């Protein structure tokens, strides 16, 4: 096995000391990632490329190595090289033909040869002979020396012929660890997963911070997608997953803050908590998945007010991206399935959210907030190494979901009172209790445990999360009432 790895062009144009450091970092990352595949794999670097060699490697090791190279930041492209002992021109052609016959079908091509050493033929001789042989022994469209669809590259070094079997595009970007770390505020949806990926691709070691608004089920879903991102794109470095319990913070906001300012206030509280988490891990920057004007809290005016809650820099990789572009990228990197099934947990729902928040007004609203609640949430945060989070994903948190309620069963409307008042739930012959989600956990234990309860919210999201959380606490008499076929909500 012999791979030639070309580093990202932006690395090459940097100053010699920086370029050397970046390539050394990429080399070390690849050693960490490839060592579990085969300890015999050797990774060596020079000023512009990295070579990966393992004598006698089997097909499985080659495939696994290619998979690692395709998802490691800092690589522009990589090629699998086949090495052969050199022979005459006919021998060279016969060794090249199996690698390129199918790839040339319907395309124009030319042959380019680099040669080192003394041979009874020149580089041009090899190009003409191999080119003619490929033209007559494949379904190639023709030879084009100036603007070909495909370039067949060969290299001859003394007594060895090197044939590029295939060439694959890499992620680009910078090697992970070449930059300072960041703390990514991840909710598990399209935006936060894509923004995290973009940071990893740029060489930023991304730790994860999750604000738990929806109980155990939501936390497990976010842990699953965070683990996927780390395992696929960033496993050369260990990172942390931090969970901050935020239900009490949400409750305080809903009780104390004026309705239009709830969303902005929640974001400011999250940034305050994230800053403390980041400082405890010696991380200099936060990352969010916000995109300008995507929702009411993400207008430029509101983002400015939100950022003034802290001193730390907040990176927003998606700031100017359209939602469609974000979803397309999530599909490309493999997080679309996670995000599409991840529930939107809107902990704070404002009836008329402000799009032009005034800083002095926000400060007035926050003066009503008991900051000890936020401090308690920060103190109660939980840290895990990212490679340990999958241990939490084995619990069965499935809950029954029904479209109709039987006689004697009770529906609990867990929506915020403002939402419930706007769209009241009416079910003929069915008892309906009104318990807002932020007080459900405390009050559910006082209900008659001999009866069956089904939670309801407009999109069937918070209800499923809270039902799973209650089941996890030992309440088996809980399910979800969802009259619609499925939730259409997604982050």
N, C-alpha and C positions, 0 to 999 in steps of 0.2 A: 504494500500500500504506500502510495506516494501522492500527497496533496501539496499543491502550491497555493498559498493563501495570499492574496493581495489586500493590503490594508486600505482603509478609506482614504480617498485623495486629500481630504482636509488635514489628515495626519502628516502626509508627505510634505506639504508646503509649510509646516511649522518649523520653528528654529531647530537646529540640530539637537540641543539638549531636550527640548520638549518632545520632538519626534522620537528620540531614543527612549524616553520615559514611557510614551504611549505604546510603542511597539513592545517594549519589555512587559508592560502591563497586560497587553493582549496575549503575549506568549505565555505568561504565568497563568492567566485565566484559562487558556486552552489546556495547559498541563493539568490544572485542577479538574477540568471537565472531562478530559480524555483518559485520565489515569484509571478511573473505574471501569472503562471499557476494556483496556488492555494495558498492563503496566509496561509492556515492551514498546509502546508508542513513544517516539522521540519527537519533540517539538523544538525546532531551531529557528532563529530569526536573523535577518540582516537589516539593512537600512530601509527597505521598502517591501519586504515580503517575509512570510513565515513558511517553513517547510515542515510537513508532518509525514513521518516515515515509520513504517513497521513492517519488517521483513516477514513474509509468510502470513500476513493477516488474512482471515477468512472473509467471506462476503458479508457476514453479519457485522463484523467489526468495521468494515468499510462503510456499510450503510449507516451504522450508529455514528461514526465519525462525521459523515456528511450531514447528518441531522443536527449534530452539535454545531458544525460550522455555519449552517444555514440560519441559526438562531442566536448567534453570538455577536453582540454589538462590536463594531470596529472593523468588520470585514466588508470589503467592497465586493469581492467575488473570490471564488476558489475553483480549482480545477483538479480533477483526478488524473494523475499522470501514469501511463503504463510505460515501463522501461524494458527494452529488449537489447540483446547484443546486436551490434551493427553487422550488416551483410552487404551484398551488392544492391543495385537499384531495384531489381525485381524483388529481392527479399524485403527491402524497405516497403515497397508498395503492398506486398502481401500482408505485412503486419499492420499497415494503416487501414486497409480496406474494411475489415470487420467493424472498426470503430466509427467509420464515417459513411458507409454505404447508405444506411437508412436515413441519416440526418440530412443528406443532400437532395432527397427526392423533391422535385419541383422547384429547386432553388439554384441560383447562380452561385459560383464559388471561385476561390483561388487558393493556391497553396503557398504558404510562407515558411521559410526554413531559416533557422539560426544554426550555424555550424562552428564548432571549435575543434581544432586538431587537423591532422594530415590524413587526407582520404584520396582515393583515386577518382573522385568526382567533386564537383563544386555544388554550392547551394542551388544555383540556377538549374543545374542538371537534375537535382532531386525534385525541384518544383515542377519542372516540365514532365518528367517521367511519371511521378505520382499523380500529378494533375490529369494527364492524359489517361492514365489507368482508371482513375476515379470517374472520369467523364464517360468512359465506355463500359464501365462495370456498375453503374448506378443509374438511377432515374433522375439525375441532376438536369436542371434546365439548361445549363451551359456554364462556360468559364467567363468570368468578368474580372479583369485585373485591376479595374479602377474603382468600381462600386459594387462589390459582391454582396450577396445576402449572407454568405457564410465564409469565414476564413479558416482554412485548415492549417493549424499551427503545428510545426514539428521542430524538434531541437535535437541536434546531433552533437554529443560531447565525446570526442575521442572514440572509444569503442562502444558507446551506448547510444541507442535511439530512444528518444522520449516522445511519446504520442499523447496528446491531450485527449483523454477519453470523453470527458464532458466538462463543461464550465457552468457554474451555478452562481446566480446573483446572491450576495449576502445582504445583511440588514443595513450596512453602512454605519454611520455614527461613530462614536468614540468607545474605547474599551471600558467596560464597567470597572469602576474604581479609579478611573483617571480624573474624575471630578469629585467635588465634595458630595456628601450624602444629602438626601432630601427626605422629608416626611410627607407622604402622599395621603390626603384625606380621601379615603375610598369608601364608596357606598355600594359598589358591586355592579353598577349599571354601565351603560355605554360610555358616558363621559369620563367617569373617574378611572375606568380601566384603560381607556385609550390614552388619557393624559399620563397615567403611570407608565405605560409602555413607552411613550415618547421620551420620557425622562430616562428610562433604562437605556433606550437606544442611544441617547446622548452621553452615556457614560456616567449617569447619576445613580448612585446606589440608593434605591428607593425603599424606605421602610414604610409600613402601612399603619394608618390610624383610622379606626372605625368608631363612629359615634352610634352606640346602640340605642335606637329608638323603638325597636320592634321585637325585642325578646330574643330567645335562643335561636329560633329558626332563621331569622334574618342574619344573625351573627354567623351561623354556620354557612349560609349561602355566600356571604362576603368572604369568609375564610377560604372557601373552596376556589373562588375565582382569583383571590390573591395568591394562593398557593400555585395555581396554574400559571399565572404571570411570572412568578419567581422561578418556578421549575423549568419553564420553557425558555425564558430570556435572561434570567439573572442568577442562576444557581451557582455561579462561580464564587459568589459572596453570600454569607449568611446575613439575614436581616431580621428585624423584629416586626411582629404584628401586635399592635396595641389596641385594646378595646376600652373605650371610655363609656360608662353607663350614663346615658343622657335623658332618660325618661323623666327624672325628677326636675331636670333643667327645663324640659319642655312644659311640664306641668306648671312650673313657676312662671314661665312666659305667658302661658294661656291664662293664668289667674291674674297677672299683674300688668301686662303690657297692652297698650292700646292696639286694637286689631290691625290697622294698616301697617304697623311697625313690627309685627311679630316675626316675619321672615327675616328681615334685616337684623333684628336683635338676635335671633337664633344663630345666624351666620357669624355674627360678632362673638357670641359666646363660644362657638366652635373654634374660631381662630384663637381666642384666648387660651382655651384648653390645649389646642394643638401646639401653640407656642411653648407652653410649659412642658409638654411631652418632648418636643424637639430639643429644648434646652437640656433636659435631663439625659438625652442621648447624644449631646454635643452635635446636633444637626443645625445647620445655619439657615435653612429655607424650607418653606411649606409649598405643597403643590395641590391645586384643586382642578376639577374638571369643568370649571365655569367657562361659558362662551358668551360673548357680549350680546345682551338683549335676548337670550334664549328664553329666560323667564323673568318675572318682575324684579327679582332681587339682583339680576345681573345686568342692569343698565349701568352705564359708566358712572352716573351719579351715585347709585347705590353701592357699586363696587368700591368707589372711593371712600364712602362712609364706612363700609365694612372693614376695609384695610386699616383705617385709622384706629381700630381697636387694639392693634399690636404694633410693635416695632420691627418685627421680622419680615423679610421679603416673602411675598407670595407669588409663586410662578403659576401662570395659566397657559399651558401649551395649546389649549383649544380656543383661545380668545377670539380668533377671527375665522374659525372653521364653521361651516354649515352643518346642521344635524345629519344631513345625508352623507356628508364626507366622513363624519365621525362614525356613523353606522357602517359605512363601507370599510373603514379601517379596522373596526372591531371584527368584522367578518374575516378580513385578511389575517389578523393576528390570532384568531380563534376564540375571542371572548364574546362573540355575538350570541351564541347559545346560552351562555351564562347570563348575559345582560337581559336577553329577551324574557327569560324566565324569572329574573330577579324582580321582586315586587317593588313598586314605588312606595316608599314609606314617607308620606308627607306628614311629619310630626306636627307641623304648624300650618294650618290652613287659614289664610286671611281672606275674608270676603271681598275686601277692596284693598289689596296690597299697594303700598305706595311705590311708585317707580322713580320718585325724586325725593328721597329721604333727606331731611335737614339734620345736620349733625347735632345741633343744639336740642332738637326735638328727641332724637334717639337717646341722647344723654339724659334728658328728662325722664324718658320712659325707663331707661336702665336704672335710674335712681330708685325706682319702685321694686327692683329685683333684689332678692336676698342673695348676695354674692357668696354666702357660705354654702349655698346649694351647689354653685359651680365649683367651689373649692373642694367640696365633698366628692363630686364626680371625678375631679382630677386625682384626688387622693386614692379613690377606689379603682382606678384604672388597672388593667391587667396586661402584663407583657408576656409574650410567647415568642420563641424562635419560630420563624416561618415554617421550618421543616417539621415542627411539632403540631401544627394546627390540624392536620388531617386526622389526628387521633380523636378529635371531637366530632368527626363527621359520620360516625358509625351509629349514633343514636337514631332510633325510629321515631320521627316526630310527625308522622302522617296523621291527619285528622279527617273525619268524615265530612264530605261536602254534599249538601243537598240543594235541590232546586225547589222543593216543596216541603212544608213543615207538617208533620202529622198532628193529630189531636193530642192535646196535653203537653206538647213540646213548646218551649218558650224561645222567642227570638230576643236577643240583646242587641240593641242598636248602639254601636260603640263610636259612632261619629262624633265629631266636635259639635257642641250645641248649636253653633251658628249654621253649620251645614245641615244638621238635623232639622232646624227650624225652616230653612229654605226649601228642603225637599223631604218633608215628613214621610216616614214609612207607614203604610197602611196595609194591614193584612186581615181580611175578614175571618173572624173566629179564632184568631191567634193572639195570645198574650205577648205584648212587646214591652220589654224593659229598656230604659234609657240609661246606659252607663258609659260615659265617655271613656275612650281607650286609655287615657292617662290616669284614670282612677280604677280601671277594671281589675287589675291584679290585687289591689287591696280589698275590694268589695266582693269579688267572686267567692271567696272562701266563706262568706256569711250567707250565701244563698243555699237553698234546699238541695243537698247533694243527692237526693233521690229523683230529681227531675233532670231532663235532658235539655241542654241549652245550645242554641246555635247563634253564633256571632254574625253581625251584619255590618258592612260598610259599603259605600257606594260602588267601589271597584272590586270588592272582595279580596283586598290585599292585607290591610291591617287586621281584618278579621281572621284570616288564615294564620298570620304570624302570631297573633295573641292566642288563638286557639292552640297552636302548636306549643307555645310557651306554657300555657296552663296545663296541657297534657304532660309536658315535661316535668311539671311540678306535682304530678300525681292525680290530676283531675281528669277522669276518663269520661265524664258526662258532658263533654263539650265538642262542638263541631262548628261548621261554617254554613250559613245560609247564603247561597249565591244564586239568585234567580236568573242571572244572565249566564250564557254558556261558558264564558271564561272571562278572566280579567283582561282588559285591554291596556293596562297600565304598565309602563316600563320606565326605567330610569334612563 
